[in-house]
Amino acid sequence: MKKAKIMAGAVLAVLVFLSGCEEPNYTTIEWEPDGEGYLQYMTDDPANGDSNQIKIISGSTHTPMNLTITVKKMKGYGEEMFGMVFGYQDDNNYYWLVIDTLGNYRLLKRKNGTNTTLKQETHSSYLDEGFEEDNKIRVYRANPSANNTISIVFNDHNATPTTITDGDFKTGLGGFFVRVGKYNTDVRCKMLDPAVPTP
């Protein structure tokens, strides 16, 4: 009898403990206006870890290719990249140009569902390093009908002294890209040209 009472007491203690435990309260903001003219992607939910988050902006078609955005990372892991999508045809065909808070950038292409690196990770002195730093990013083709050169500009400085050549997507939609690796991130993005108002 005494043993049964002890067991009942232990079970009751466990139930009381469990009733005091709450589910983790995670927050995810998926491309919502932040009140300052940017779209915000923010998450601290582990379910979103190890993912690429893309937002394509309606009305952002660029013909010929000439697209400018500004981006900044508010918090997260500095080496996880974020930036722009351009030449977007569909989910399996587009370019993306990304930076990190350490001043590095990469240019990649997705064609028919296969990813190719067009510019390996490279450091640029024209990128402002750190969190909460706005970086203006522009991509363009000077003469898309005559050549396949993609030019990159950071904060009004030409970042591509070497030629990047690729002729696949000479027009398309533009948008934003955020890499969520360790799931705790907050990035703000704004389309500058074409001038598409934040929703």
N, C-alpha and C positions, 0 to 999 in steps of 0.2 A: 504493500500500500504506500509506504513511504517512498519507494523507488518510483512508483507511478506518479506521485505528486511532484517529485523532482523532475521527471521527464515532461510532465505537463507544464511545469514552470519554465523549463528550457525552451519548449516549443513556443510558449507565450512570449518569451523574451525575444526570440527570433522574429516572430510576427510583428512585434512592436518595432523592432529595428528596421524591418523591411518596409513597414508602413511609413517610416520617416524618410526613406530614400526616394528621391525624385528622379525621373528620367532626365538625362542631360538636355539642356536647353540650347540647341544649336540655331544659328541664324544664317540664312542665305538670301542675298539680294541679287536677283538676276537681271542685270541691265536696266535698272530703274534710274530715273533722274535723281541727282543728288541735291538739287536745289541751287546749284552753282553753275549750271550749264553743261555738266558732264553726265554721262551714263556711268553707273557704278556697278561693278561686279564684286561682290564680297561674299565670302563663305568661311565658316569655321567648322563645317560639318565634315567629319571623316568620310562620309558617303560620297563626297565630291572630290576626294583625293585622287591623284594620278589621272587627271582628265584635262582635255583641252576645251575651253569655253569660247565659242565664236558668236558674235552678233553681227549680222549683215544688215546694213542700213538701207531701207527702202528709199529710192530716189537718188542714190549715190553713184549711179552709172557714170563712168568717166571715159569719154571718147574725145580725143585720144587720151591715153593713160596720163593722168595728172591728178594725184590724190594727196591731200594733206590732212593730218590729224595732229592732235596733241594728247599726250598720255602722261600719267603719273601713278606711281605705286605708293599707297599710303602706309601699308604694312604688309608683312609676309616674309618670304625668304628672298633675299636679294638676287640670287642667281636664277630664280625662276622667271622665265621670259614673258613678255607681254608686248603688244603693239598692234599692227594693222593687218587686215586681209585686203587684198586687191585683185583685180582681174577675176573676180568670183563668177563662175559659171553655174556651179552646183556644188554639193557637198564633197564631190570627188575631184573637182577641178578648180584650182585657184592658187595664188601666191600668198605667202605671208612673210612679213618683215617684223622681226621682234628684237627687243632690247632687254637689258636687265639694269639693275641699279648700280652695277659696277662699271658701266660704260661700254659694255659689249653689245654686239648685234649679230644677227644671222638673217639670211634670206633663203627661203625654201619654196618649193613648188610641190603641189599635189596634183597629179595628172592621172586620170582613170584609177584613182584610189591608191596610187603609189607615190610616196614622198621622196623628193630629191633635194639635196642641199645645193643651192646655187652659189652661196657665199658662206664659207666656214665661219665659225665664231671669231670675231675680230674686234679689237678694242678701238674705240674712236674718241679722240680728245674733244670732239664737238658735242658729245653727249654729256649732259649735266648728271653727275653721279649722286646717288643717295635717294632716300625716301622723300615723298612730297615734292619732288622736283619735276616741273613741267618740261617735257621734251617735245618739240615740234618735229614731226617726221613727214617727209614728202617723197613720193616716188613719181617718176615721169619718164616718158620716151620723148626725146627731143624731136624726132622725126619718125613716127611709127611706121609710115608707109615705105620708108627707105632703109631702115635698119631695125635691128632687134635689141638694141642696147637699153638696159634698164639703169636709170640714174637714181641715186639715193642722196637725199639732203637731210642733214640734222641741224636744226636750229639755224637755218639759212646758210649752212656751210656744206659744200659738196663733200660727201663722205666716200665717194667711189672714184679714187684716182685710177684704179684699175677697172677695166671694162667688164661688166656683167652682161652676158649675151644670152637671151632666150626669147623666142618669138611666138610662144604659144598663145597667151591670153592678152590681146592688145586692147581689149575693152572688157567691161564687166562691172559688177557691183563692188563696193568697198565696205569695210566694216572693221571690227575690233577682235583681238585675240588675247586670251589670258590662259597661261599655263598654270594649272592648279596641281602642284606636286604633293606638298605636305599639308594641303587643304586649308591652311590659315592664310588668307590673302584678301587684299582690298585694293582694287585698281579702278581709276577713273579715266574715261576716254571721251574725246570730243572731236566731231568731224568739222574741219575748217573749210576744206575745198574738195568737192563741191559743198556749198553752204547748205547743209541740211539741218534744220532746227532740231534741237533735242526734244524728243516727245514729251 
